Amino acid sequence: MTEDHSFDALKSRIRNCTICADRFAQTATRHRPRPIVWFQRQPPILIASQAPGLRVHNEGKSFWDRSGDRLRDWMGVDRDTFYDEDLVSILPTAFCFPGYNAKGADLPPPPVCWDTWHETCLDQIGPPQLRLIIGKYAITRHLGKRGALSDIVADWRAHAPGTFVLPHPSWRNNTWLRKHPWFEAELVPELQRTVAAVLTVVRR
């Protein structure tokens, strides 16, 4: 099997994965698995995110929601650029929407998804020019960092310019953003400059 066929086969296996079917059936949403796969080899920009939300689950497209709108604003890109697979790949910690608990709160990404797929995915994708790690679950998985999100993100310069650590762009983090104005005043402009620089080189 050629490398391209092997890569396509990997994505096909993930799209057809049902390993969490029983788990999802017991959530408040009682949904079926629907893995969202959006990555290519050696992407200029890799978004290492957490897990799809309900709207993304229903639409079948990564960050097709208000969180995606805010993330695109942070990056300084439009939708056409964001959804150009030659430019941006998205690798969530869990490929499926994890569901809600009985109180309507988001359930965490099931560890079995990471354990099953991510070593192979990261190996096959290869190192990107720019990596955005979004949300505490993803930060813990990719960097091994634990502790307060504000402390981890405040130390963003330790990883830039090749990696940026970001809070999740969900509306649930509006209070966090108000309490930490340095994020949009300092980190976001540098992120936008870095994204623009990477895209400029790729588009030449």
C-alpha positions in Angstrom: 0.0 0.0 0.0 1.4 3.4 -0.9 1.9 6.2 1.6 -1.0 8.2 0.2 -3.3 5.2 0.3 -2.2 4.5 3.8 -3.0 8.0 4.9 -6.4 8.0 3.2 -7.1 4.6 4.8 -6.3 6.1 8.2 -8.8 8.9 7.8 -11.4 6.4 6.5 -10.9 4.2 9.6 -11.4 7.3 11.9 -14.5 8.4 10.0 -16.0 4.9 10.5 -15.0 4.6 14.2 -17.7 3.5 16.6 -15.6 2.7 19.6 -17.5 5.1 21.8 -21.0 4.2 20.6 -22.1 2.6 24.0 -20.6 5.6 25.9 -22.5 8.1 23.8 -25.7 6.2 24.1 -25.6 6.7 27.9 -25.1 10.5 27.7 -28.0 13.0 28.0 -27.8 13.5 24.2 -27.8 9.8 23.4 -26.1 10.6 20.1 -24.3 8.3 17.7 -20.6 8.6 16.9 -19.8 11.0 14.1 -16.0 11.5 13.8 -15.1 14.9 12.2 -11.9 14.4 10.2 -10.1 17.5 8.7 -6.4 17.1 8.3 -3.7 16.6 5.6 0.0 15.8 5.6 2.4 18.5 6.6 -0.1 21.3 7.0 1.2 24.8 7.3 -1.1 25.3 10.3 -2.3 22.6 12.7 -5.1 23.3 15.1 -4.9 20.9 18.0 -8.3 21.3 19.6 -10.4 19.5 22.1 -13.6 18.0 20.7 -16.5 18.9 18.4 -19.5 20.6 20.0 -23.1 19.8 19.3 -23.5 22.1 16.3 -20.3 20.8 14.7 -21.6 17.3 15.3 -24.9 18.1 13.5 -23.2 20.0 10.6 -20.2 17.7 10.2 -17.7 20.5 9.9 -15.0 21.5 12.4 -15.5 24.8 14.2 -18.8 25.5 12.2 -20.1 27.5 15.2 -19.6 30.7 17.2 -16.4 29.3 18.7 -15.1 28.9 15.2 -16.0 32.5 14.4 -14.0 33.7 17.4 -11.1 31.5 16.6 -10.9 32.8 13.1 -11.0 36.3 14.5 -8.1 35.5 16.8 -6.2 34.1 13.8 -7.1 36.9 11.5 -8.4 34.7 8.7 -11.6 34.3 6.8 -13.7 31.1 6.5 -12.3 30.3 3.0 -8.8 30.3 4.3 -9.7 28.4 7.5 -11.4 25.7 5.5 -8.7 25.3 2.9 -7.2 21.9 3.7 -4.0 22.9 2.0 -3.5 25.6 4.6 -5.2 24.5 7.9 -5.6 21.1 9.5 -7.6 20.3 12.6 -6.8 17.5 14.9 -9.1 17.4 18.0 -8.3 15.4 21.1 -11.5 13.5 20.4 -13.0 13.3 16.9 -16.6 13.0 18.1 -18.9 15.2 20.1 -18.6 13.8 23.7 -22.1 14.7 24.6 -23.7 16.4 27.6 -24.2 15.1 31.2 -27.6 15.2 32.9 -27.1 18.9 33.9 -26.4 19.9 30.3 -22.7 20.4 30.8 -20.1 19.3 28.2 -18.5 15.9 28.9 -14.7 15.7 28.5 -13.1 14.2 25.4 -13.0 10.4 26.0 -9.4 9.3 26.5 -9.9 6.2 24.4 -10.0 8.4 21.2 -6.6 9.9 21.9 -5.2 6.5 22.9 -6.5 4.9 19.8 -5.7 7.4 17.1 -3.4 10.3 17.9 0.1 8.7 17.9 -0.6 7.5 14.4 -2.2 10.7 13.3 0.6 12.9 14.6 3.2 10.6 13.0 1.3 10.7 9.6 0.6 14.4 9.6 4.1 15.4 10.4 5.3 18.6 12.0 3.4 21.8 11.0 5.0 25.2 10.6 2.6 26.6 13.2 0.6 24.7 15.8 -2.3 26.2 17.8 -3.2 24.2 20.9 -6.7 25.1 22.1 -8.2 24.4 25.5 -7.0 22.7 28.6 -7.6 19.1 27.6 -5.6 19.6 24.4 -2.8 21.5 26.2 -2.5 18.7 28.7 -2.3 16.1 26.0 0.1 17.8 23.7 2.4 19.6 26.2 1.8 17.6 29.4 1.0 20.8 31.3 -1.4 20.9 34.2 -2.5 23.7 36.4 -4.5 26.9 36.0 -5.3 27.7 32.4 -4.5 31.3 33.0 -1.0 30.5 34.1 -0.4 28.2 31.2 -1.7 30.7 28.6 0.1 33.6 30.3 3.4 31.7 29.6 2.6 31.6 25.8 5.9 33.2 24.9 7.7 30.1 26.1 6.2 28.2 23.1 5.8 30.9 20.4 6.3 31.4 17.6 6.1 27.7 16.5 3.3 26.9 19.0 0.6 29.1 20.6 -1.5 27.9 23.5 -5.0 29.3 23.6 -8.1 29.1 25.8 -11.1 27.5 24.1 -12.9 30.2 22.0 -16.3 29.2 23.5 -18.7 31.9 24.8 -18.3 30.1 28.1 -14.9 31.7 28.4 -16.2 35.3 28.0 -15.6 35.9 31.7 -12.0 34.5 31.5 -11.3 36.8 28.6 -12.6 39.9 30.5 -10.4 39.0 33.5 -7.3 38.6 31.3 -7.3 41.5 28.9 -3.6 40.8 28.0 -4.7 37.8 26.0 -6.4 39.9 23.3 -4.0 42.9 23.7 -0.8 40.9 23.5 -1.2 37.3 22.4 -3.8 37.7 19.7 -1.9 40.4 17.7 1.3 38.2 17.8 -0.8 35.2 16.7 -2.2 37.1 13.8 1.2 38.3 12.7 2.5 34.7 12.8 -0.4 33.3 11.0 -0.1 35.9 8.3 3.6 35.3 7.9 3.1 31.5 7.5 0.3 32.0 4.9 2.4 34.6 3.0 5.2 32.1 2.6 2.9 29.2 1.6 1.1 31.3 -1.0 4.2 32.6 -2.8 
